[in-house]
Amino acid sequence: MSEIKVSVSELITFMRDPLRWKFRYIDRRVPRREPVALAVGTLWHHFLETRELGGSVEQALARVSQELDTRLTYMRASGWLDDADKLEKEYGIIAAAGPLWVDSPPVETLHVETALERRLEKNYGDERFGDLYYTLVGTPDRVVRHNGALWHVQNRSLSPSTPMALYLDCAERDLHERVYAWLIQHAFPGERYAGTMFDILRKLSPKSIIATPSAAMGRHFVPINPALVADAISEIGSILEVMTMVRTEDLRPWSNPTLDKGLYGNSRDAYTDVLLGRVSLHDDAYFMDAVDRYEPVAPEA
């Protein structure tokens, strides 16, 4: 019997562009150049992770400051000077917001950055390849208990231009949140799952954050309907049917040309030159081997 672990990020990548999914998850080659926004988000996540695990503000800032230095050194050595300057500037947002972050309202922390997994019941195999099962894996930022119910605390850093009302209104159908609900319910059987708390940092200027912290940071409650969770698992089953066909080479993976200009249409996607035949996926100057963040998976609670 074969078992394949699949994350929500992998599913979303496949939905957007099966060929780019193949580059990332089958060929296991990822771009060396990390988007600055992703680097800032990772640093903020690590700051909050340290605080949520009981570390002091000073310990959290020391951790991310060291990570910042490592990233800046790598960017500058690679010739990405504009990226380094932008990241160094945006780190000021974290330095300003970190000491002002408040874990409110109070919650009981159960998990912080703990990987969870749950196998889907369906067998996707056939007589050629034998049994094939998929296991969904994910790492919720934080699982808490609040007012007698389970919640997923999702840490996000967002552009000031993000329309918050629309962002939160659509969050209930976000595939990440629905799968996390399914995983957390399995890890804590018999408890009621309520939804997601979004701890959001709006990336205002450091001066604005210090002057009015509540304008930059806040916790927003988004209930998750159990029916939408069930729908997500059903939809994933359909996605995996097609993914399996691509894995077994019964279906050729196609590419989505609209992603050539990046997810938001304003920056060149790293795989575009590969698709245009200008760069090799195996050129270590542009790509490196992917690291599986879900091995090993921690035991359930």
PyMOL commands that set and color helices and strands:
alter all, ss='L'
color gray80, all
select helices_A, chain A and resi 8-16+18-26+36-52+57-77+81-100+164-173+175-187+206-211+213-216+226-247+257-261+272-275
alter helices_A, ss='H'
color red, helices_A
select strands_A, chain A and resi 2-7+29-31+108-112+116-119+132-138+142-146+149-158+193-202+217-223+287-289
alter strands_A, ss='S'
color yellow, strands_A
deselect
rebuild
show_as cartoon
